[in-house]
Amino acid sequence: MQRYAIGPCVLAIAASTSLAQNEIFVDSGQHVGENDFNGIALGLGDLDGDGDLDAVTGSYVQPSVVYLNDGAGVFTSTGQELPAALAARVIIRDFDGDGDNDVFILSHSLDTRILFNDGTGFLTPGGQNLGSLQTHGADAGDVDADGDIDLFVTNVNGHVNTVAFNDGTGHFTYSEQNNHPAGRDAAIADLDGDGDLDAFIARSAVLIGNPQENRVLLNDGKGNFTDTGQLLGNSFSGYVRLADFDGDGDVDAYVANFSFYDSDPADKVWLNDGAGQFTDSGQALGDTDNAIDVADLDADGDIDVFSSNGVDAPTVWLNDGNAVFNIAQTLSDPLAVTGQVALGKLDADADVDAFVLGGKPGAETVYFNVNGACPADVNADGSLDLLDFIAFQNAWVAQEPLADCDADGAFNVIDFVCFQDLFKAGCPK
């Protein structure tokens, strides 16, 4: 852990924010789910209606877990005993149209059921059994333009992908289409500029041992998908995220690959011509097995990538605005084994943070974004005043990681001395 001397005390960046210009994320110090079985699948969404993002983790054989956020990025398990799911993906959206977010934990091999929310974050399994087709990925959106949230589900090992149409109440009917090539992940967005949601399929066939090309499926506006015939890459692809990476107004694709049977593990950026035709940008990014999520991480207006790298340290890739990515930070932990990552605003400031499965032995990790942050502006209102002292005191009383200024694990008068020195030092210029 890096530490910075400020007056007579030492600031630990994991306890607050970083004064180093190259720091983007710092470990919040939480061991989320330390007593729970490590999660395999992850979703973020506001489950209790308080305006901040909560988390749901699904595991293989242990119960799935709901963690509620206190608004400062501190997560606590609700203690709910949710069914084990052999989880592949977690999707949090309002599937029944009642104004709160429900949870889909899609299973790799067991029954898949929606979990309905009562508005407080308490989840109840629905009665419909959607089965499993060796599901590995999914995305959600209104693919048939009827006003509710449907699912596009990817399956592997010879099983076709499928669309699950929602009737508006959270009851789903599988599409009878059977011409979708099997995939490991999918993301949906308007790829050809016609106003409906199309699909980009990241493909692999691990049991067969042969890489399979990624595919693009275009929607007719009613949820009927047609393969464009594009064969994009020849790697074992595990994750895909869609965004306008090059700033030209259309949606591009970032595909995370992994090593298997000597396949090239480097990630690829595929650029869209606006009509749904994709071209390899020529970049080969990284060489580790990874999960990814994308957002504007450095507040410069373009979309960056957070890569969770399995047995290697997570990596932050910053975009130059033209879809050219460079490593900006490596979050090192010699004991880390990380899985899926989800990005979102987790604490009280305006930037994008990261919730990562793993990162600590037996626990999940929350990384706070400190890019451009001021360590003494505790309430994140852009000014240093008495309100910051009050905010720090409240955090100290609540024993939140933010207030352990000297990062010694104890909350005592030394933390107040440390914060006072921060305040006197002001904000970095």
Buried (B, 14 or more C-beta within 10 A) or exposed (E): EEBBEBEEBBBBBBBBBBBEEEBBBBBBBBBBBEEBBBBBBBBBBBBBBEEBBBBBBBBBEBBBBBBBBBEBBBBEBBEBEBBBBBBBBBBBBBBBBBEBBBBBBBBBEBBBBBBBBEEEBBBEBBEBEBEBBBBBBBBBBBBBBEEBBBBBBBBBBEBBBBBBBBEEEBBBEBBEBEEBBBBBBBBBBBBBBEEBBBBBBBBBBBEEEEBBBBBBBBBEEEBBBBBBEBEBBBBBBBBBBBBBBBBBEBBBBBBBBBBBEEBBBBBBBBBBEEEBBBEEBEBBBBBBBBBBBBBBBBEEEBBBBBBBBBEBBBBBBBBEEEBBBEEBBEBEBEEBBBBBBBBBBBBBBEBBBBBBBBBBEEBBBBBBBBBBBBBBBBBBEEEBEEEBBEBBBBBBEEEBBBBBBBBBEEBEEBBBBBBBBBBEBEBEE
